[in-house]
Amino acid sequence: MHLFCRLIPILSLANVFTASAQDAPISIKTTADRAQVSIGDFQFAELLFGSDRAKPVLYPVFGPHQIPMTRDYPFKDTTDGEKHDHPHHESLWYTHGDVNGISFWHLGKDAGTIKQTKIGVDGDTITTSNDWLSPDGKRVCSDRRTMRFSSLPGGARVIDFSVTIEASDGDLKFGDTKEGSMGIRTHPLLRTDKGADVTNSAGQKGKTIWGKAAKWVNYQARIDGKPVGVAIFDSPTNPRHPSTWHARDYGLVAANPFGAHDFSGAAKGAGDLKIKSGESVTFRYAFVFHNGSDEKQSIEELYEAWAK
């Protein structure tokens, strides 16, 4: 019996996402361009939102044993084993590749940008407001984000991430494309093509999870001799739950419920999500950075506890 089954009795599962472990308090310190999240005396994550950034991202992110959970590139280009590809895959982020015809997923002069306009910190939680700007600087829409950081007994760490997309500037369309949306680019050893153990809630494994619908996906491997992994949860309250997943073998994992054409061969536009002017839609996810589990049931139990 592995970590989650061993550490968390079923009777207590309902409580594990309501409070951080008492021996590992969360603290958050903000500066002009970032919010630094610590767990006890150790760094957990940083939210980077400087004015020079194309979008706010979480980097770095450390899991159990202070093992980095995301790749360093494009922030650093000297880490062994990393591919220097897709510079827009920046650690952990939320964007989309077709918002009223503009790509916020990519970088460059023809891409949109997401600029943070407000930040608040309350204990273990960061709240932000963000404007989505077209290449010419016009606001297309806005969002509100909540990121709650916590720990579980035994060293697992959790980021509970919710984003409310607001049609603040007219009708809004999140278009049908595989390029989205709640993404992470993993540590180079947490990759299918490097032998990581990858599965989803439907029991599919490896590369076959790409484009498939699932409540969660789980990646795990041994790094520095220690079993670690990341499970990503899609909330049952999300539109189109369970999400389809843009999950590549080179380390990109993204919950994307908008890519029907690419994922299933549906007619182009079948995955469009339209939000009327003045209305909003909310998506919620969790990233659980854990010590590894051989049993699907343990991840499923954590998912059910979180989903409640």
Buried (B, 14 or more C-beta within 10 A) or exposed (E): EBBBBEBBEEEEBEEBBEEBBEEBBBBBEBEEBBBBBBBEEEEBBBBBBEEEBBBBBBBBBBBBBEBBBBBBBBBEEEBEEBBEEBBBBBBBBBBBBBBBEBBBBBBEEEBBBBBBEEBEBEEBBBBBBBBBBBEEEEEBBBBBBBBBBBBBBBBBBBBBBBBBBBBBBEEBBBBBBBBBBBBBBBBBBBBBEBEBBBBBBBEBEBEBBBBBBBBBBBBBBBBEEEBBBBBBBBBEEBEBBBBBBBBBBBBBBBBBBBBBBBBEEEEEEBBBBEBEEEEBBBBBBBBBBBBBBEEBEBBBBBBBBBBE
